[in-house]
Amino acid sequence: MSFLRTTVLPILIVTLFGIAFFAVSARIWLPGDMLAPAPLGCVGN
């Protein structure tokens, strides 16, 4: 159990932080029109 607490858990936390950081920073490289929410009129067409 101590192996999980000292090795696996920190790696998991750092990995999740890295994925979240990548998802947030990837918005910088998107074109401006993709940053806006999707228009509601296009749903179901």
C-alpha positions as CSV (number, residue, x, y, z in Angstrom):
1,M,0.0,0.0,0.0
2,S,2.9,2.4,0.7
3,F,4.2,1.8,-2.8
4,L,0.9,3.0,-4.2
5,R,0.9,6.0,-2.0
6,T,4.5,7.0,-2.7
7,T,4.9,6.1,-6.4
8,V,1.7,5.6,-8.2
9,L,-0.4,8.3,-6.7
10,P,2.0,11.2,-7.4
11,I,2.5,10.0,-11.0
12,L,-1.3,9.8,-11.4
13,I,-1.7,13.4,-10.0
14,V,1.1,14.8,-12.2
15,T,-0.4,13.1,-15.3
16,L,-3.9,14.4,-14.7
17,F,-2.5,17.9,-14.1
18,G,-0.5,17.6,-17.4
19,I,-3.6,16.6,-19.3
20,A,-5.6,19.4,-17.9
21,F,-2.8,21.9,-18.6
22,F,-2.6,20.7,-22.2
23,A,-6.3,21.0,-22.7
24,V,-6.4,24.5,-21.4
25,S,-3.3,25.7,-23.2
26,A,-4.4,24.1,-26.5
27,R,-7.2,26.7,-26.7
28,I,-4.5,29.3,-27.4
29,W,-3.7,27.7,-30.8
30,L,-7.3,27.3,-31.9
31,P,-8.7,29.7,-34.5
32,G,-10.8,32.5,-32.9
33,D,-14.1,31.2,-34.3
34,M,-13.5,27.8,-32.6
35,L,-13.2,29.5,-29.2
36,A,-16.8,30.6,-29.3
37,P,-19.6,28.2,-28.2
38,A,-21.4,26.3,-30.9
39,P,-24.5,28.1,-32.2
40,L,-27.7,26.5,-30.9
41,G,-29.4,26.7,-34.3
42,C,-27.2,24.0,-35.8
43,V,-28.3,21.3,-33.4
44,G,-30.1,18.5,-35.2
45,N,-29.6,19.7,-38.7
